[in-house]
Amino acid sequence: MDKRLQLIKELTELHGVSGFEEEVKYYIKERMEKLTEISYDNLGSIICKKQGTDENPKIMLPGHMDEIGFLVNAITKEGYLKFIPLGGWWDQVLLAHRVIVKTSKGNIPGIIGSTPPHLLDAKEREKVIEKKTMFIDVGAESKEEAMEKFGIRPGDVIVPESNFALMHNPKYVMAKALDDRLGVALFMEVIEELAKIQHPNTVYGVGTVQEEVGLRGAQTSTDLIKPDLTFVLDVGIAGDTPGLENLHIDVKLGKGPLVLLADASMIPNRSLRDFVIDTANSLGIPLQFATMMGGGTDGGAIHKYGSGVPSVAFGIPTRYIHSHTSTFHRDDYENLLKLLVEMIKKLDASTVDLIKK
C-alpha cells in the first residue's frame, strides 16, 4: 500500500464522531506540525497555517473531521443500550451492524438489534424499523454490569466498526468515515505539496468539528482565520448505482471530482466557480457537476462570514455515504489534489481581488 492510501486508511479508521474528534485532531497535529503553524478554535477545530511568499490572500481549505455516529442516552435494566444519532442516519442501514462503544475503560464491542421479524405480525414486518425501537447489545447481563464492569455511561459515544479495504479493482476503495476524512487527507496532502514550491498566498488547512450536526466548527474557525476565499473539501453523492437512473444525478465514480452548483446552504461564488472550471480545463482535469438541495457543507457557514467569503464546494464522488461503509475512486481524489495545488499557485492578491469584484 502506498503512502496516499496509507494516509486515507489511517484517517478513516480513527474514531471521531461529532463533538468527539480528538483522535483525528491529534493525528493531524502529529503529521502537520513540522510543516505548518498549528492553532485551534475553542470548539476543537485544528488550523494548519502554511505561509507562502505573501501573508495575503488567505486561502481556507476546510475538511470536517467528524463522522456520523451515536450517543448512549440510556441503559436498560437488562444491560442494553438505547442511543440517539449524531448526524444523519437512515434507519434501514443500521440493523445487525457492529459498533464500538467508547468508554473511560476502553472500547466495548456491540451490535445493533431490534425485535426479531419472526415475532412481528405481517403488517409490522412491512414497516421500516425506527431507531427509537433499536438497542445495542454489548453482552452485559444487567445495567449494573454494563456500567460498573464495562464502564459504560450515558453520554458515551458509539462509532461504526468498519475496516478500510481495497476492492477487486484497487482504484475503488471502501471505508467508513470517507465523509469527510477524504477532505482532511486532501488539505494535508495539498500542504505537503505546497511545502515543495513557492505560492503567493497563505493556506489554512482546517480540520473542522461538528459539521454533521450544524457546521459549527466552520463558523468558529472562520472567525479566527478571516479568509479571502475558500475551497470546501467534502464528498458528493454518486448517481451511478441501480435505481437512480431517473433522478438525473450525472455523477460517476472515476469521472472526476464534482463541483457543487448549489446546495441547501450555499450557492458558490460565480467568479470563483469559473476560475475553477477554467483551471481544470487548462490542465485537462475532468470535472463533474451536481446540486444537493437536501444537504450542505461547511461552506454554508463560511461564505456568510463578515462581508462574505467567495467559496466553492468540491466533492469526491462517493457511494453509500452516511452508512457504515462507503466507496470512492482513487482517480477522483488525485485529480482534485492536482487541481487544488495548481489553483493555489495562481491565486495571488490581484487574482483574488478580481474574483471578489
C-alpha positions as CSV (number, residue, x, y, z in Angstrom):
1,M,0.0,0.0,0.0
2,D,1.5,3.4,-1.0
3,K,1.7,6.5,1.2
4,R,-1.5,8.0,-0.1
5,L,-3.7,5.0,0.6
6,Q,-2.0,4.5,4.0
7,L,-2.9,8.1,4.9
8,I,-6.6,7.6,4.0
9,K,-6.6,4.2,5.7
10,E,-5.3,5.7,9.0
11,L,-7.6,8.6,8.9
12,T,-10.8,6.6,8.2
13,E,-10.0,4.0,10.8
14,L,-9.8,6.7,13.5
15,H,-12.8,7.3,15.7
16,G,-14.2,10.8,15.7
17,V,-18.0,11.3,15.8
18,S,-19.4,14.8,16.0
19,G,-18.2,16.6,19.2
20,F,-15.6,13.9,19.9
21,E,-13.0,14.4,17.1
22,E,-9.9,14.3,19.3
23,E,-8.2,11.3,17.7
24,V,-8.4,12.9,14.3
25,K,-7.1,16.2,15.6
26,Y,-4.1,14.7,17.3
27,Y,-3.3,12.7,14.1
28,I,-3.3,15.9,12.0
29,K,-1.2,17.7,14.6
30,E,1.4,15.0,14.6
31,R,1.7,14.9,10.9
32,M,1.5,18.6,10.1
33,E,3.3,20.4,13.0
34,K,6.7,20.3,11.2
35,L,5.2,21.9,8.1
36,T,2.7,24.4,9.5
37,E,1.8,26.7,12.3
38,I,-0.8,24.9,14.4
39,S,-3.6,26.6,16.2
40,Y,-7.2,25.8,17.4
41,D,-10.6,27.3,17.8
42,N,-12.4,26.9,21.1
43,L,-14.6,24.1,19.8
44,G,-11.7,21.9,18.8
45,S,-11.1,22.6,15.1
46,I,-7.4,22.4,14.2
47,I,-5.9,25.1,11.9
48,C,-2.8,24.3,9.9
49,K,-1.3,27.6,8.6
50,K,1.2,27.3,5.6
51,Q,2.5,30.7,4.6
52,G,3.9,31.2,1.1
53,T,5.7,34.2,-0.2
54,D,2.9,36.6,0.9
55,E,0.8,36.7,4.0
56,N,-2.3,37.6,1.9
57,P,-4.5,36.4,0.3
58,K,-5.7,33.8,2.8
59,I,-7.0,30.6,1.3
60,M,-9.0,28.3,3.5
61,L,-9.3,24.6,2.8
62,P,-11.7,23.1,5.3
63,G,-12.4,19.3,5.7
64,H,-14.6,18.3,8.6
65,M,-13.1,15.8,11.0
66,D,-16.3,14.4,12.3
67,E,-18.1,11.3,11.2
68,I,-21.7,10.3,11.9
69,G,-22.2,8.1,14.9
70,F,-24.3,7.7,18.0
71,L,-24.6,8.6,21.7
72,V,-25.7,6.4,24.6
73,N,-28.7,8.1,26.1
74,A,-30.0,5.3,28.4
75,I,-29.1,1.8,29.7
76,T,-32.0,-0.6,30.3
77,K,-32.2,-2.7,33.5
78,E,-31.2,-5.7,31.3
79,G,-28.0,-4.1,30.1
80,Y,-29.0,-3.0,26.6
81,L,-28.0,0.5,25.4
82,K,-30.5,3.0,23.9
83,F,-29.0,5.6,21.7
84,I,-29.5,8.7,19.7
85,P,-27.9,9.6,16.4
86,L,-25.1,12.1,16.0
87,G,-25.5,13.1,12.3
88,G,-27.9,11.8,9.7
89,W,-28.5,8.1,9.7
90,W,-31.1,6.3,7.6
91,D,-32.9,3.7,9.8
92,Q,-32.6,1.0,7.2
93,V,-28.8,0.8,7.2
94,L,-28.5,0.2,11.0
95,L,-29.7,-3.2,12.0
96,A,-27.2,-6.0,12.7
97,H,-24.2,-3.8,12.2
98,R,-21.3,-3.9,14.6
99,V,-20.4,-0.8,16.6
100,I,-17.8,0.2,19.2
101,V,-18.8,2.0,22.4
102,K,-16.1,4.4,23.6
103,T,-15.8,4.3,27.4
104,S,-13.5,5.5,30.1
105,K,-12.3,1.9,30.5
106,G,-11.7,1.3,26.8
107,N,-13.6,0.2,23.7
108,I,-16.6,-2.2,24.1
109,P,-17.9,-4.1,21.0
110,G,-21.6,-4.2,20.3
111,I,-24.3,-5.0,17.7
112,I,-27.4,-3.0,16.9
113,G,-30.6,-5.1,17.4
114,S,-34.4,-4.9,17.5
115,T,-37.4,-7.2,17.9
116,P,-36.8,-10.3,15.6
117,P,-39.0,-10.2,12.4
118,H,-40.2,-13.7,13.3
119,L,-42.1,-12.2,16.2
120,L,-43.7,-9.4,14.3
121,D,-47.1,-9.6,12.6
122,A,-47.3,-9.3,8.8
123,K,-48.1,-5.5,8.8
124,E,-45.2,-4.7,11.2
125,R,-42.7,-6.7,9.1
126,E,-43.6,-4.4,6.1
127,K,-42.6,-1.3,8.1
128,V,-39.1,0.2,8.4
129,I,-37.7,-0.4,11.9
130,E,-37.1,3.0,13.5
131,K,-34.0,3.9,15.5
132,K,-36.0,4.7,18.6
133,T,-37.0,1.0,18.9
134,M,-33.5,-0.3,18.3
135,F,-30.9,-1.1,21.0
136,I,-27.2,-2.1,21.2
137,D,-26.3,-5.4,22.7
138,V,-22.9,-5.3,24.4
139,G,-23.1,-8.7,26.1
140,A,-24.0,-7.3,29.5
141,E,-26.4,-9.2,31.8
142,S,-27.6,-6.1,33.7
143,K,-27.5,-2.3,33.8
144,E,-25.1,-2.7,36.8
145,E,-22.7,-4.9,34.8
146,A,-22.8,-2.6,31.8
147,M,-22.0,0.4,34.0
148,E,-19.7,-0.9,36.7
149,K,-17.8,-3.7,34.9
150,F,-17.8,-2.4,31.4
151,G,-17.6,1.2,32.3
152,I,-20.4,2.4,30.0
153,R,-22.1,5.6,30.9
154,P,-24.9,7.7,29.4
155,G,-23.1,10.2,27.1
156,D,-20.5,7.8,25.8
157,V,-20.2,7.8,22.1
158,I,-20.7,4.9,19.7
159,V,-18.9,4.5,16.4
160,P,-19.4,2.2,13.4
161,E,-17.0,-0.8,13.2
162,S,-15.8,-1.0,9.6
163,N,-12.3,-1.5,8.3
164,F,-10.6,0.1,5.3
165,A,-10.3,-2.2,2.2
166,L,-9.5,-2.1,-1.4
167,M,-12.0,-3.7,-3.8
168,H,-11.0,-6.2,-6.5
169,N,-10.3,-3.2,-8.8
170,P,-7.9,-1.5,-6.4
171,K,-8.8,2.0,-7.6
172,Y,-12.1,1.5,-5.7
173,V,-11.7,2.0,-2.0
174,M,-14.1,1.0,0.8
175,A,-14.0,2.6,4.3
176,K,-16.1,4.2,7.0
177,A,-15.9,8.0,7.5
178,L,-14.9,8.9,4.0
179,D,-17.3,11.8,4.8
180,D,-15.1,13.6,5.4
181,R,-11.7,12.2,6.2
182,L,-11.1,12.4,2.4
183,G,-11.4,16.2,2.8
184,V,-8.9,16.1,5.7
185,A,-6.5,14.0,3.7
186,L,-6.8,16.4,0.8
187,F,-5.8,19.5,2.7
188,M,-3.0,17.6,4.4
189,E,-1.6,16.5,1.0
190,V,-2.1,19.9,-0.6
191,I,0.0,21.5,2.2
192,E,2.7,18.8,1.8
193,E,2.9,19.6,-1.9
194,L,3.0,23.3,-1.3
195,A,5.9,22.8,1.1
196,K,8.0,21.9,-2.0
197,I,7.2,25.0,-4.1
198,Q,6.5,28.7,-3.8
199,H,2.9,30.0,-3.6
200,P,1.8,33.7,-3.4
201,N,-0.6,33.4,-0.5
202,T,-1.2,31.8,2.9
203,V,-3.1,28.5,3.0
204,Y,-5.1,27.4,6.0
205,G,-5.9,23.7,6.1
206,V,-8.6,23.3,8.7
207,G,-10.0,20.2,10.3
208,T,-13.4,21.4,11.4
209,V,-15.6,19.9,14.1
210,Q,-19.3,19.2,14.3
211,E,-20.1,19.6,10.6
212,E,-22.6,16.8,10.7
213,V,-24.7,18.4,13.4
214,G,-24.7,22.0,12.2
215,L,-21.5,23.4,10.5
216,R,-20.3,24.6,13.9
217,G,-16.5,24.3,13.7
218,A,-16.7,26.0,10.2
219,Q,-18.1,29.1,11.9
220,T,-15.7,29.4,14.7
221,S,-12.5,28.6,12.7
222,T,-13.5,31.1,10.0
223,D,-13.8,33.7,12.7
224,L,-10.2,33.2,13.6
225,I,-8.8,33.0,10.0
226,K,-10.8,35.6,8.3
227,P,-10.2,34.1,4.9
228,D,-10.3,35.8,1.5
229,L,-11.7,32.7,-0.2
230,T,-12.5,29.1,0.5
231,F,-12.4,25.8,-1.3
232,V,-14.6,23.4,0.8
233,L,-13.3,19.8,0.6
234,D,-16.0,17.2,1.1
235,V,-17.7,14.2,-0.6
236,G,-20.5,14.2,-3.1
237,I,-23.3,11.7,-3.9
238,A,-22.6,9.4,-6.8
239,G,-25.5,8.6,-9.1
240,D,-24.1,5.5,-10.8
241,T,-25.9,2.8,-8.8
242,P,-29.1,0.9,-9.8
243,G,-32.4,2.7,-9.1
244,L,-31.1,6.2,-9.7
245,E,-31.5,6.3,-13.4
246,N,-34.5,8.7,-13.4
247,L,-33.1,11.1,-10.8
248,H,-30.7,12.8,-13.3
249,I,-27.7,12.6,-10.9
250,D,-25.0,12.5,-13.6
251,V,-22.1,11.8,-11.2
252,K,-20.0,8.7,-11.6
253,L,-17.0,7.3,-9.7
254,G,-13.8,7.7,-11.6
255,K,-15.0,10.5,-13.9
256,G,-13.6,13.5,-11.9
257,P,-14.2,15.5,-8.8
258,L,-17.5,17.3,-8.6
259,V,-18.3,21.0,-8.1
260,L,-21.5,21.7,-6.2
261,L,-23.5,24.2,-8.3
262,A,-25.9,24.8,-5.4
263,D,-26.9,23.1,-2.1
264,A,-29.3,23.8,0.7
265,S,-26.7,26.0,2.4
266,M,-24.7,27.8,-0.3
267,I,-24.6,29.0,-3.9
268,P,-21.0,29.2,-5.0
269,N,-19.3,32.5,-6.0
270,R,-19.7,32.6,-9.7
271,S,-16.3,34.2,-10.5
272,L,-14.5,31.6,-8.3
273,R,-16.5,28.8,-9.8
274,D,-15.5,30.0,-13.3
275,F,-11.8,30.2,-12.1
276,V,-12.1,26.6,-11.0
277,I,-13.6,25.4,-14.3
278,D,-11.1,27.3,-16.4
279,T,-8.1,26.0,-14.5
280,A,-9.4,22.4,-14.7
281,N,-9.9,22.8,-18.4
282,S,-6.4,24.1,-18.9
283,L,-5.0,21.1,-17.1
284,G,-7.2,18.5,-18.8
285,I,-8.7,17.6,-15.4
286,P,-12.3,16.3,-15.7
287,L,-15.0,17.8,-13.6
288,Q,-18.5,16.7,-12.7
289,F,-21.3,19.0,-11.5
290,A,-24.1,18.4,-9.0
291,T,-26.7,20.1,-6.9
292,M,-27.7,18.9,-3.4
293,M,-30.8,20.7,-2.1
294,G,-31.3,18.2,0.7
295,G,-27.9,19.0,2.4
296,G,-25.0,21.3,2.7
297,T,-21.3,21.7,3.5
298,D,-19.1,23.8,5.8
299,G,-19.3,26.4,3.0
300,G,-22.8,27.2,4.3
301,A,-21.3,28.8,7.4
302,I,-18.0,30.1,5.9
303,H,-19.4,32.1,2.9
304,K,-21.5,34.3,5.1
305,Y,-18.7,35.3,7.4
306,G,-18.2,39.1,7.7
307,S,-18.9,40.8,4.4
308,G,-18.8,37.5,2.6
309,V,-16.2,34.9,1.6
310,P,-16.1,33.7,-2.1
311,S,-16.4,30.0,-1.8
312,V,-16.8,26.8,-3.9
313,A,-17.5,23.4,-2.5
314,F,-15.9,20.3,-4.0
315,G,-16.9,16.7,-3.5
316,I,-15.2,13.4,-4.1
317,P,-18.0,11.2,-5.7
318,T,-18.9,8.6,-3.1
319,R,-21.4,5.8,-2.9
320,Y,-23.3,4.9,0.2
321,I,-22.5,7.9,2.3
322,H,-23.9,8.1,5.8
323,S,-23.6,4.4,6.4
324,H,-21.1,2.0,7.9
325,T,-19.1,1.7,4.6
326,S,-18.8,4.0,1.6
327,T,-16.7,3.7,-1.6
328,F,-14.8,6.2,-3.8
329,H,-12.5,6.1,-6.8
330,R,-8.8,7.0,-6.3
331,D,-8.6,8.9,-9.6
332,D,-11.2,11.5,-8.4
333,Y,-9.2,12.2,-5.3
334,E,-5.9,12.5,-7.2
335,N,-7.4,14.8,-9.8
336,L,-8.8,17.1,-7.1
337,L,-5.5,17.2,-5.3
338,K,-3.7,18.2,-8.5
339,L,-6.4,20.9,-9.3
340,L,-6.2,22.4,-5.8
341,V,-2.4,22.8,-5.9
342,E,-2.4,24.4,-9.4
343,M,-5.2,26.8,-8.4
344,I,-3.3,27.9,-5.2
345,K,-0.2,28.6,-7.3
346,K,-2.2,31.1,-9.3
347,L,-4.1,32.8,-6.5
348,D,-2.1,35.9,-5.8
349,A,-3.6,39.1,-4.4
350,S,-4.5,40.6,-7.8
351,T,-6.3,37.4,-8.9
352,V,-8.3,37.2,-5.7
353,D,-9.2,40.9,-6.0
354,L,-10.6,40.2,-9.5
355,I,-12.6,37.3,-8.2
356,K,-14.1,39.4,-5.4
357,K,-15.3,42.1,-7.8
